[in-house]
Amino acid sequence: MKERNERWQAAINELPLIAILRGLVPEQSKETGQALIDAGFQIIEVPLNSPRPIETLSILNNRLSGQAIIGAGTVLNPTQVESVAHTGSELIIAPNLDSAVAAAANQQHCIYCPGVLTPTEAFSAIDQGASGLKLFPAEMITPAIVKALRAVLPEETPLFPVGGISPDRMQDYLAAGANGFGIGSALFKPGDSASSIYTQARAFVSAYKKAQEALND
């Protein structure tokens, strides 16, 4: 688990952008995953309400082993955690905080990132072993709210706004104390070509790096 946490932290330090591939099918998974890697992404999520997600996760883990942290999103119960872990996936992401899912993720030595909206949920998630917090939905969590959360949450806890994130919104969130972002439909839609995914991914990578540079000036 220590090695897994170290790789998680290294990925966050390098490029804390999570590609959310809702609707990805197994047949498209190899070229999609490779396009994201080529663009610089290091964290990939396949929501479990996608078609045949366990098969997709198995393919991605076989194809991209050692190149990315791969896991599932929309994980809602312990049985799903076990199924995801058996694919070789390392990351469990959920839209909510659930004690049973947290316990199962810890038992499987997976990185756990639940969705939270309030300070109470955030601190409870940390107490239950969360390795990062998904601030969801970001449409309801403004940069001002992120700033308020950041002021009281442990500095080492990564915060990832998720929902409606576009390249031009990154800088305000980063300035408020966000560490990274989960990016969904603005990055990937079912049926997108590998070249289109690569282009969209590069736009997010460029926007993130420019935002960081602006904050560091």
C-alpha positions in Angstrom: 0.0 0.0 0.0 2.9 2.3 0.7 4.2 2.0 -2.8 0.7 2.6 -4.2 0.3 5.7 -2.2 3.7 7.0 -3.3 2.7 6.5 -6.9 -0.6 8.3 -6.3 1.3 11.2 -4.8 3.8 11.2 -7.6 0.9 11.3 -10.2 -0.7 14.2 -8.3 2.6 16.1 -8.2 3.1 15.6 -11.9 -0.4 16.1 -13.4 -3.4 15.9 -11.0 -6.0 15.5 -13.7 -8.4 12.5 -13.6 -9.8 11.4 -16.9 -13.4 10.3 -16.4 -14.3 7.9 -19.2 -18.0 7.5 -18.7 -19.5 5.4 -21.5 -16.2 3.9 -22.7 -16.6 0.5 -24.3 -14.0 -2.3 -24.1 -13.5 -2.1 -27.9 -12.4 1.5 -27.7 -10.4 1.2 -24.4 -6.9 0.5 -25.8 -6.7 3.5 -28.2 -8.5 5.8 -25.7 -6.1 4.9 -22.8 -3.1 5.3 -25.0 -4.2 8.7 -26.3 -4.6 9.9 -22.8 -1.1 8.6 -21.8 0.4 10.2 -24.8 -1.2 13.5 -23.9 0.3 13.3 -20.4 -2.6 12.0 -18.2 -1.6 9.6 -15.4 -4.9 8.9 -13.7 -7.8 7.2 -15.5 -11.3 6.5 -14.2 -14.0 4.3 -15.8 -17.4 4.8 -14.1 -19.2 1.6 -13.4 -22.3 2.8 -15.1 -20.4 2.4 -18.4 -21.0 -0.6 -20.7 -19.1 -3.7 -19.5 -16.8 -1.6 -17.2 -15.0 -4.6 -15.6 -13.9 -5.8 -19.0 -12.7 -2.3 -19.9 -10.8 -1.9 -16.6 -9.1 -5.3 -17.2 -8.0 -4.2 -20.7 -6.7 -0.8 -19.5 -4.8 -2.4 -16.7 -3.2 -4.9 -19.0 -2.4 -2.3 -21.6 -1.2 0.6 -19.4 0.3 -1.2 -16.4 3.0 1.0 -14.8 2.0 4.0 -17.0 -1.2 5.2 -15.2 -3.2 4.8 -12.0 -6.4 3.2 -13.2 -9.6 2.7 -11.3 -13.4 2.9 -11.3 -15.9 5.6 -10.6 -19.5 5.5 -9.4 -18.5 2.7 -7.0 -21.5 2.3 -4.7 -21.1 -0.9 -2.7 -18.4 -3.3 -1.4 -19.1 -6.0 -4.0 -18.2 -3.5 -6.7 -15.0 -2.6 -4.9 -14.0 -6.3 -4.9 -14.8 -6.7 -8.6 -12.8 -3.6 -9.5 -9.8 -4.7 -7.4 -9.7 -8.0 -9.2 -9.1 -6.3 -12.5 -5.8 -4.9 -11.1 -7.3 -1.5 -10.6 -5.9 0.7 -7.8 -8.4 3.5 -7.5 -11.9 3.6 -6.1 -13.9 6.8 -6.8 -17.5 7.4 -5.6 -20.0 10.2 -5.9 -20.7 9.9 -2.2 -19.2 8.9 1.1 -20.2 5.4 2.2 -18.6 3.7 5.2 -19.0 0.2 3.7 -17.3 1.2 0.5 -14.5 3.0 2.4 -13.9 -0.2 4.5 -13.8 -2.4 1.4 -11.4 -0.1 -0.4 -9.1 -0.1 2.6 -9.3 -3.9 2.8 -8.4 -4.2 -0.9 -5.5 -1.7 -0.4 -7.1 0.7 -3.0 -6.8 4.4 -3.1 -10.2 5.8 -2.1 -11.6 9.2 -3.3 -15.3 9.7 -2.2 -17.5 12.6 -3.2 -18.1 15.2 -0.5 -20.0 18.4 -0.4 -19.7 19.6 3.2 -16.9 19.9 5.9 -18.6 17.2 7.9 -18.5 14.8 5.0 -14.9 15.8 4.2 -13.6 15.2 7.7 -15.5 11.9 7.9 -14.0 10.8 4.7 -10.5 11.5 5.9 -11.2 9.6 9.1 -12.3 6.6 7.0 -9.0 6.6 5.0 -9.7 8.7 2.0 -6.6 9.5 -0.1 -8.3 12.4 -1.8 -11.6 14.2 -1.8 -13.9 14.6 -4.9 -15.6 17.9 -4.5 -18.9 17.0 -6.2 -20.7 18.5 -8.0 -18.3 21.4 -8.6 -21.2 23.4 -10.1 -22.3 23.8 -6.4 -18.8 24.3 -5.0 -17.4 27.6 -6.0 -13.8 28.6 -5.7 -14.8 30.6 -2.6 -16.1 27.4 -1.0 -13.0 25.5 -1.9 -10.9 28.2 -0.2 -13.0 27.9 2.9 -12.6 24.1 2.9 -8.9 24.3 2.2 -8.4 26.6 5.3 -9.6 23.9 7.6 -8.8 20.6 5.9 -5.4 18.9 6.3 -2.9 20.4 3.8 -1.9 17.0 2.6 -5.4 16.0 1.6 -5.8 16.5 -2.2 -9.0 18.3 -3.4 -10.5 17.5 -6.8 -13.4 19.6 -8.0 -15.5 17.4 -10.4 -18.4 18.5 -12.6 -18.5 21.0 -15.4 -14.7 21.7 -15.3 -13.4 23.4 -18.4 -9.9 24.7 -19.1 -10.8 28.3 -18.4 -12.1 27.5 -14.9 -9.0 25.8 -13.6 -7.0 28.8 -12.4 -9.6 30.2 -10.1 -10.0 26.8 -8.4 -6.2 26.3 -8.1 -5.8 29.7 -6.6 -8.5 28.8 -4.0 -6.6 25.7 -3.0 -7.8 22.9 -5.2 -5.1 20.3 -6.1 -6.5 18.9 -9.3 -9.6 18.1 -11.3 -11.8 15.2 -12.5 -12.7 15.9 -16.1 -15.6 14.1 -17.8 -17.6 15.0 -20.9 -15.4 18.0 -21.8 -12.6 15.5 -22.3 -14.3 12.3 -23.5 -17.6 11.3 -25.1 -18.4 7.8 -26.3 -17.4 7.4 -29.9 -14.7 10.1 -29.9 -11.7 9.2 -32.0 -8.3 8.7 -30.4 -7.0 11.8 -32.1 -9.9 13.9 -30.8 -9.4 12.6 -27.3 -5.7 13.4 -27.6 -6.4 16.9 -28.7 -8.9 17.6 -25.9 -6.5 16.0 -23.4 -3.6 18.2 -24.5 -5.8 21.3 -24.1 -6.5 20.4 -20.5 -2.8 19.6 -19.8 -1.8 22.9 -21.3 -4.4 24.9 -19.4 -3.4 23.3 -16.1 0.3 24.0 -16.6 -0.5 27.6 -17.6 -2.7 28.1 -14.6 0.0 26.8 -12.3 2.6 29.0 -13.9 0.4 32.1 -13.5 0.0 31.3 -9.8 3.7 30.8 -9.3 4.6 34.1 -10.9 
